[in-house]
Amino acid sequence: MPTASKLLIGYVLVLVATAIWSGNFIVARLLSDSIPPATLDFLRWAAALVFLLPFAVRPLYRDIQVIRTHLGYVCLSAFLLVTLFNTLIYIAAHWTKAINLSLIAVSSPIFIVLFARLILGEPFTVRRIVGLIAATLGVILLITEGDVSRLMGLTFSQGDLWMLFAAMIFGTYSILVRIKPVALSPVAFLCSTVIIGLIFLVPWVMWELRSAQDIHLSETSVAAIMYLALGPSLLAFLCWNKAILLIGPVRSAFVYYSLPVFSGVAALMILGEPIHIVHALSGILILAGVIIATREST
């Protein structure tokens, strides 16, 4: 059982990660038509590696033997996180609507809870079930703006399947983080996964370039890639990985449901989009679900 201080730090870290990721889909949609999926993912993580290496050289050197011993684990983590996860999101963005992407993205916590039960034996309690239902209903209410009948009019494409696959990949990766070798430091773990994941991406990128898929780089796209590198790629995953080690994947998964709340606040502050009653109600449902599911038994 984590101590009170570890719980507090863990929840703060996962909130920081979720807040950073709240802008990830906006940037992904912005770049989806100008840069091919695997190439965009490669540029994002390559830029992240440039920023990370100066801080990771010592941890990598110190933990190199640990990495060699657990090379299979590190390679699997790299393939899931760096090579597949965001590339699949960028592929999905070409084929499906934003509302579909949002609905399917919030299925990640469901997969994390299920995989934690199947793989780690984490309890699937009534409290967690109630919290899961409440948070999911809150997200659906937010996305449909109170008109749940909109769900009946949704059409599903191959992009939805890619997004569902991405959600499952993220759930699997989050479980892998929970069983990370203790001797492997967070920075060395992230850096080694980035390096190996980029190597796995090279054949995919070469295929895209040979397929004559155009790349259009502008000041806006370069700035967006830098944001993806520093925020969603580095800081968010460092926070997320550490949070999972402190409070576990299930608690972290439920806090991830607060992502739409952060997106709504960002839209209000940056874009001036108004917040209506339905947004407040959905936010209350989401936060209530998170609190119910993550509250410690007394």
Steps between C-alpha positions, in 0.01 A plus 500: 500500500656835397558756775300823509796699364553254212129515417506879492811516282363228272167677448673833432730337243218326315297822498797683347536230233128509421496880481788495251335229290178702483645695206650199326205420273471862387861503383465153346204616293691813398790297357314195371464634144849644463725221629451120457420314826821303562714792384321735739548253784869466411554877491317541830709241686826593327456858618413370847820294502710808420357674808523190718852374423697763697313393814499128417865425416601429859189295591537301175868427570422404859206274406638349178543156658142509631378591151696210349364258758141610432544581130187308397288701743650832387456411131134407552437825690675697225303333223166564673562859613725659238447292188130417515293714737514850352549375144167320528336820630636694203375230262156507664485879464501460121195273498259597773325797663629685803199397709572134426865546595397658830251228585743220426798670669327491839474123473868480603419500874255213443776293339742593778254387768428173316866424428597586859245243618610232251876553519571654841203360693384849608155482666196596292291643784146638502645845570717483190210377287279789620780751440566357155134532401467853641816626327406338169150653512656838574727476197211393274285786633781747429569377147133482399424836669207344685337357188575130547294423187805618305659165579237329284609705201868416523655304216812295553790465258834326485642801684288409802657155505849652485410730792361208700822311436698805620295510822576133561871563433505782757326275752756224445792742529365639827492149646858438385614815682365352825741206471803707396826369650562692822866557416412676174463876559203684342723718279708205377183301437338775293818580308572136415141446383519812282827391337381144432154615393653741248708215354181295461337798324770540232365235255149646534626853429705381202191329358298824536771704329531249216122511459542866400290628789566873516642669810409865553702669774410852604576718800170387651570129448856529637369681808232231542763223478707676766192512723438129445865425576527697823148462637310182404815301419741585783345675797162325484643148470758559773215611728270217389764228546596627846134531602432138402791386717366704793123441484458219248348486151135482610500819709696675225248377242205651683673839532556484121122543467547864604664572162179651350475735799847638427414525131189703583693741723769538231236571237349769723831668582671471160217490247235687696251215456219533758427243770132407533296315763552168321878548526475565873276195554728274299802631691329424830420146382856440385658633819249312715585179318872560551454574872276197558731263316829620649391571857673276750287256699469588865 
